[in-house]
Amino acid sequence: GMGAKHGVLFKTAVSLEETGKVEIVALDKTGKPFREKPLEEKQFESKTTLVFGGESDGLTEEILRNCDDIREITNYGSTRSVNVGVASGIAMYEWAKQQGKH
């Protein structure tokens, strides 16, 4: 399950989302049943919460079910994993590029 710290942070994101202010986007490589889509095809909302899964265990099913969208970084293929620090940098860059803040 979620650690206490992660649970509190995620519940805050969900409560913001319920007010219609924030879209929650997970970046994880889950396989079925979620069938994540490529990050590079994502059109980001201006207010987005990005949620990242760790390299070993990834995000819990509970968290993934509460996300609006699940994306993966596809450019490296299935044999080369990108660590969570690199993945978060790539995702934030994609978001910033679309906001015209690069």
Contacts in CASP RR format, 6 or more apart in sequence:
PFRMAT RR
TARGET T0000
AUTHOR 0000-0000-0000
METHOD contacts of the structure
MODEL  1
GMGAKHGVLFKTAVSLEETGKVEIVALDKTGKPFREKPLEEKQFESKTTL
VFGGESDGLTEEILRNCDDIREITNYGSTRSVNVGVASGIAMYEWAKQQG
KH
1 60 0 8 1.000
1 62 0 8 1.000
2 10 0 8 1.000
2 60 0 8 1.000
2 62 0 8 1.000
2 63 0 8 1.000
10 51 0 8 1.000
10 63 0 8 1.000
10 66 0 8 1.000
13 22 0 8 1.000
13 24 0 8 1.000
13 49 0 8 1.000
13 51 0 8 1.000
14 24 0 8 1.000
14 66 0 8 1.000
16 22 0 8 1.000
16 49 0 8 1.000
17 23 0 8 1.000
17 24 0 8 1.000
17 49 0 8 1.000
17 68 0 8 1.000
21 47 0 8 1.000
22 45 0 8 1.000
22 47 0 8 1.000
22 48 0 8 1.000
22 49 0 8 1.000
23 44 0 8 1.000
23 45 0 8 1.000
23 47 0 8 1.000
23 48 0 8 1.000
23 49 0 8 1.000
23 68 0 8 1.000
23 69 0 8 1.000
24 48 0 8 1.000
24 49 0 8 1.000
24 51 0 8 1.000
24 66 0 8 1.000
24 67 0 8 1.000
24 68 0 8 1.000
24 69 0 8 1.000
25 42 0 8 1.000
25 44 0 8 1.000
25 48 0 8 1.000
25 49 0 8 1.000
25 50 0 8 1.000
25 51 0 8 1.000
25 67 0 8 1.000
25 68 0 8 1.000
25 69 0 8 1.000
25 70 0 8 1.000
25 71 0 8 1.000
25 91 0 8 1.000
26 36 0 8 1.000
26 50 0 8 1.000
26 51 0 8 1.000
26 52 0 8 1.000
26 53 0 8 1.000
26 59 0 8 1.000
26 63 0 8 1.000
26 64 0 8 1.000
26 67 0 8 1.000
26 69 0 8 1.000
26 70 0 8 1.000
26 71 0 8 1.000
27 39 0 8 1.000
27 50 0 8 1.000
27 51 0 8 1.000
27 52 0 8 1.000
27 53 0 8 1.000
27 70 0 8 1.000
27 71 0 8 1.000
27 72 0 8 1.000
27 73 0 8 1.000
27 87 0 8 1.000
27 88 0 8 1.000
27 91 0 8 1.000
28 36 0 8 1.000
28 51 0 8 1.000
28 52 0 8 1.000
28 53 0 8 1.000
28 54 0 8 1.000
28 58 0 8 1.000
28 59 0 8 1.000
28 64 0 8 1.000
28 70 0 8 1.000
28 72 0 8 1.000
29 36 0 8 1.000
29 58 0 8 1.000
29 72 0 8 1.000
29 81 0 8 1.000
30 36 0 8 1.000
30 58 0 8 1.000
30 59 0 8 1.000
30 64 0 8 1.000
30 70 0 8 1.000
34 64 0 8 1.000
34 70 0 8 1.000
35 70 0 8 1.000
36 70 0 8 1.000
36 71 0 8 1.000
36 72 0 8 1.000
37 69 0 8 1.000
37 70 0 8 1.000
37 71 0 8 1.000
37 72 0 8 1.000
38 71 0 8 1.000
38 72 0 8 1.000
38 73 0 8 1.000
38 74 0 8 1.000
39 71 0 8 1.000
39 72 0 8 1.000
39 73 0 8 1.000
39 74 0 8 1.000
39 90 0 8 1.000
39 91 0 8 1.000
39 94 0 8 1.000
40 74 0 8 1.000
40 75 0 8 1.000
40 94 0 8 1.000
42 69 0 8 1.000
42 71 0 8 1.000
42 94 0 8 1.000
43 98 0 8 1.000
44 94 0 8 1.000
44 95 0 8 1.000
44 98 0 8 1.000
44 99 0 8 1.000
46 99 0 8 1.000
48 95 0 8 1.000
50 88 0 8 1.000
50 91 0 8 1.000
50 92 0 8 1.000
50 95 0 8 1.000
51 59 0 8 1.000
51 63 0 8 1.000
51 67 0 8 1.000
52 59 0 8 1.000
52 84 0 8 1.000
52 85 0 8 1.000
52 87 0 8 1.000
52 88 0 8 1.000
52 91 0 8 1.000
53 59 0 8 1.000
53 84 0 8 1.000
54 84 0 8 1.000
55 81 0 8 1.000
55 83 0 8 1.000
55 84 0 8 1.000
64 70 0 8 1.000
71 91 0 8 1.000
73 82 0 8 1.000
73 87 0 8 1.000
73 90 0 8 1.000
73 91 0 8 1.000
76 82 0 8 1.000
82 90 0 8 1.000
93 102 0 8 1.000
96 102 0 8 1.000
END
